[in-house]
Amino acid sequence: MKKIHLILSLFTLLFFYSCEEVVQVDLDTAPPKLVIEATIKWQKGTTGKEQKIKLTTTASFYSTQIPTVSGAIITVQNSSNTNFNFREVAGTGEYICTNFIPKIDETYTLNVKHNGETYTATETLKSVAPIEKIEQKNDGGFTGKNIQIKTYFTDPPLVTNYYLYQYTYTDQITQTFYGDVDTYFQGNQFFSLSQNDDLKAGDEVKIVHYGVSKSYYNYMNILISIAGGGSGGPFQSPPATVRGNVINNTNKSNYPLGYFALCEIDSRTYLVQ
């Protein structure tokens, strides 16, 4: 009996000793890739003149900061060969244009020059149906006791439209973000849904509807799936190596991450009752 007790005591000591050891995992880090965050958003009712493009690079697993990229030359050109220059706010990796001219169904080409390499992408600016009303439902969800917010719009007929819906909540990191296509509600009134079981009276909800192209809709659906269903920031750096529409014309194997997209948006802020 004493022998069994001694073996158990030694095993316990070894167990706790091993738990106190710090294990360093040697993770391989790939060379950093350029990340191009170039989502042009035209809010209904505004000129859309001020737009932003952000350049960063991927970082190592243990890094706590996202490196920004300075010194690039960025232009966006429309089909009439008008160039819109994006100039960096010094040292930030954020490039601003103050005279952009948005036009629905216009085709634009992005051009980024950095470190001797040229990156391009082409995309079309898509419209979004205006938000018509917002309704609060207090008996929603699986339990029938959750607050749900529905945001209504009327889809245009005769043409296929692709949407992204974004709900941002007061003091919450999690967002609702998902895509939709009008296959089953073309030409009819429809709605987006908050999908948050923790809403309460006094919360502020920021709602944004995006009109997007089919290719951007497909790209974002992949990112949302990887991110776990729509939490987090949809227009931040990609959480995985997902190829966007930007091509490295100088060295195709050194492709960047990110996407060049142009969206008309409509937004509202709603106070939960």
C-alpha positions, -999 to +999 in steps of 0.1 A: +000+000+000+029+024+009+045+015-024+013+025-044+011+058-023+047+066-031+042+060-069+012+083-068+030+110-049+059+109-074+035+111-103+017+141-088+050+159-083+061+152-118+027+164-131+028+197-113+064+203-123+057+197-159+028+221-158+051+249-146+075+245-175+072+271-203+071+254-237+083+275-266+067+266-299+088+274-329+063+285-355+075+291-390+068+326-403+062+333-440+076+364-456+052+393-451+026+400-478+012+433-488-025+438-476-045+463-497-077+474-479-094+494-507-132+494-501-147+526-516-179+534-498-204+559-511-229+569-485-263+578-500-270+615-498-233+625-497-208+635-525-186+605-517-156+627-525-135+616-495-123+580-497-095+560-480-073+531-489-051+514-463-019+495-468-004+471-443+015+438-443+009+405-427+029+399-394+044+370-376+022+348-353+036+364-321+034+400-333+010+423-315+010+451-341+000+453-377+028+469-398+017+498-420+031+505-454+043+540-464+057+555-495+033+539-520+018+557-551-019+550-553-044+561-580-079+550-590-089+556-626-125+557-641-135+546-676-130+582-689-093+579-678-098+604-650-072+597-623-080+601-585-048+604-564-047+589-529-020+606-508-007+592-475-014+608-442+023+608-432+035+576-416+000+560-411-003+537-441-037+555-448-040+571-482-067+597-487-085+611-518-106+643-514-120+646-550-133+612-558-163+611-582-185+580-575-209+569-602-232+539-601-222+511-626-190+530-634-159+508-638-128+518-619-092+505-619-069+506-589-032+511-594-007+507-565+031+511-569+053+500-540+089+487-537+093+485-575+062+464-580+028+474-595-006+460-583-039+465-602-075+456-599-107+465-617-142+467-602-176+483-607-195+505-583-229+489-574-260+506-560-279+497-528-317+499-522-325+527-497-334+518-461-371+524-456-379+516-420-365+498-389-387+476-366-380+462-332-393+428-322-392+418-285-402+382-289-375+370-313-348+344-313-351+307-305-364+314-270-390+340-281-376+364-255-348+382-274-348+416-290-344+416-328-340+445-351-353+443-387-342+469-413-365+470-444-358+479-480-374+473-514-352+454-538-352+467-574-369+444-600-355+428-631-319+428-620-299+405-596-286+424-566-261+414-540-260+428-505-239+429-474-255+437-441-235+450-411-248+456-375-225+471-349-235+472-313-228+495-283-197+484-263-196+450-281-167+437-302-189+412-320-208+424-351-235+409-373-222+407-408-235+386-436-242+386-474-275+382-493-287+378-529-322+387-540-330+353-556-361+348-535-372+384-530-364+402-563-386+433-567-401+429-532-397+444-498-372+425-476-352+430-445-318+424-428-317+411-392-296+420-362-290+383-351-278+394-316-293+376-286-279+401-261-296+434-271-312+454-244-330+487-240-307+517-244-282+499-268-273+518-299-272+498-331-253+510-362-268+495-394-251+496-428-264+480-460-239+476-489-246+472-526-218+449-539-207+431-570-212+393-573-174+387-571-171+408-539-201+391-524-185+357-530-151+369-516-168+383-484-188+351-479-155+331-478-140+356-452-171+355-431-171+317-431-134+316-420-140+343-393-167+321-378-199+336-391-198+373-392-181+385-359-153+410-360-146+437-385-155+428-421-132+453-437-101+445-417-072+425-429-081+390-441-079+364-413-064+338-437-047+337-471-077+343-493-070+356-528-087+389-537-090+406-570-057+426-568-030+413-591+008+419-589+017+427-625+054+427-618+056+394-599+025+373-601+037+348-575+040+376-549+003+383-549-012+407-522-041+401-499-072+423-497-097+434-523-106+465-544-144+470-540-168+499-547-201+500-528-230+524-524-241+522-488-271+533-467-269+535-429-289+543-399-284+544-361-312+528-340-317+531-303-332+500-288-364+507-269 
